[in-house]
């Protein structure tokens, strides 16, 4: 069962999965799927869009008071997301 072709395949998969482009898409999909459970119903209801670009989490929020509250507690919010994904991947959160 020790196929010599598996080693290069494993290296290829690790390099693909370790690339930033792949991680951006993976974390975006994961956050979209887990958002209601992670942030709760109220924040989920007012979240219009979640995007990941250049190590930034970009959130589109439809409630001005919620935008202010999330902006004020941005670091706490960022720490929560980093704990959830298991890596300090995001450098900033942009709330629109």
Secondary structure, DSSP 8 states (H G I E B T S, - for coil): ---HHHHHHHHHHHHHHHSHHHHHHHHHHHHHHHHHHHH-HHHHHHEEEEEEETTEEEEEES-HHHHHHHHHTHHHHHHHHHHHHTS---SEEEE-
